[in-house]
């Protein structure tokens, strides 16, 4: 209770939760999947990794074709394939 000049004032709280149920569902999904989203919901669905720098043109073409339907990135670095896979797993790509 907050005392006004002569009488106590009643506090007013304004609350509007237009997307409350959606927010709760996202929280449940996040907790259930521990942040590792399923393929259909993941913002990082797949990553194209090149076996050898000589095959980079094919990897770019594959990336272009897959990107029409999925969220796909490409790793064009000169790291070893093993390191590229480790980085993609660390970034939580599904495939």
C-alpha positions as CSV (number, residue, x, y, z in Angstrom):
1,X,0.0,0.0,0.0
2,X,1.3,3.4,-1.0
3,X,0.1,6.3,1.1
4,X,-1.1,9.3,-0.9
5,X,-1.8,12.7,0.5
6,X,-4.9,11.9,2.5
7,X,-5.7,8.3,1.7
8,X,-4.0,5.1,0.4
9,X,-3.8,4.7,-3.3
10,X,-4.5,1.4,-5.1
11,X,-1.8,0.4,-7.5
12,X,-2.8,-0.5,-11.0
13,X,-1.0,-3.1,-13.1
14,X,-1.6,-3.3,-16.8
15,X,-0.8,-6.7,-18.4
16,X,-1.4,-7.9,-21.9
17,X,-0.1,-11.3,-23.1
18,X,-1.1,-11.6,-26.8
19,X,1.4,-14.3,-27.4
20,X,1.6,-15.8,-23.9
21,X,0.7,-19.3,-25.0
22,X,3.2,-19.2,-27.9
23,X,5.9,-18.1,-25.5
24,X,5.1,-20.9,-23.1
25,X,5.2,-23.4,-25.9
26,X,8.6,-22.2,-27.1
27,X,9.9,-22.4,-23.5
28,X,8.6,-26.0,-23.2
29,X,10.2,-26.9,-26.5
30,X,13.5,-25.2,-25.6
31,X,13.6,-27.1,-22.3
32,X,12.6,-30.4,-23.8
33,X,15.2,-30.3,-26.7
34,X,17.9,-28.6,-24.5
35,X,18.3,-26.0,-27.2
36,X,19.0,-28.6,-29.9
37,X,16.0,-28.0,-32.2
38,X,14.5,-30.7,-34.4
39,X,15.2,-30.4,-38.1
40,X,11.8,-28.9,-39.0
41,X,12.2,-26.1,-36.5
42,X,16.0,-25.5,-36.5
43,X,17.4,-22.3,-37.9
44,X,20.5,-24.3,-38.8
45,X,19.2,-27.3,-40.6
46,X,22.3,-28.3,-42.6
47,X,25.8,-27.3,-43.6
48,X,27.6,-28.3,-46.8
49,X,31.2,-29.3,-46.0
50,X,33.7,-29.7,-48.8
51,X,35.9,-32.8,-48.8
52,X,38.7,-31.1,-50.7
53,X,39.1,-27.6,-52.0
54,X,39.0,-29.0,-55.6
55,X,35.3,-29.8,-55.0
56,X,34.3,-26.4,-53.9
57,X,32.4,-25.6,-57.1
58,X,30.2,-28.7,-56.7
59,X,29.7,-27.8,-53.0
60,X,28.5,-24.3,-54.0
61,X,26.1,-25.8,-56.6
62,X,24.7,-28.3,-54.0
63,X,24.3,-25.4,-51.5
64,X,22.4,-23.4,-54.1
65,X,20.0,-26.3,-54.8
66,X,19.4,-27.3,-51.1
67,X,18.9,-23.6,-50.1
68,X,15.7,-23.6,-52.2
69,X,13.9,-25.8,-49.7
70,X,16.0,-25.8,-46.5
71,X,18.1,-23.4,-44.3
72,X,21.6,-24.4,-45.5
73,X,25.0,-22.9,-45.0
74,X,28.3,-23.7,-46.7
75,X,31.7,-23.9,-45.1
76,X,34.2,-22.6,-47.6
77,X,37.2,-22.4,-45.3
78,X,40.4,-24.2,-45.8
79,X,40.1,-26.2,-42.5
80,X,40.3,-30.0,-42.6
81,X,37.1,-31.9,-43.1
82,X,37.3,-33.2,-39.5
83,X,37.6,-29.6,-38.1
84,X,34.7,-28.4,-40.3
85,X,32.5,-31.2,-38.9
86,X,33.5,-30.4,-35.4
87,X,32.7,-26.7,-35.9
88,X,29.3,-27.6,-37.5
89,X,28.5,-29.8,-34.5
90,X,29.5,-27.1,-32.1
91,X,27.2,-24.7,-33.9
92,X,24.4,-27.3,-33.5
93,X,23.7,-27.9,-37.2
94,X,21.3,-30.9,-37.6
95,X,23.0,-32.3,-40.7
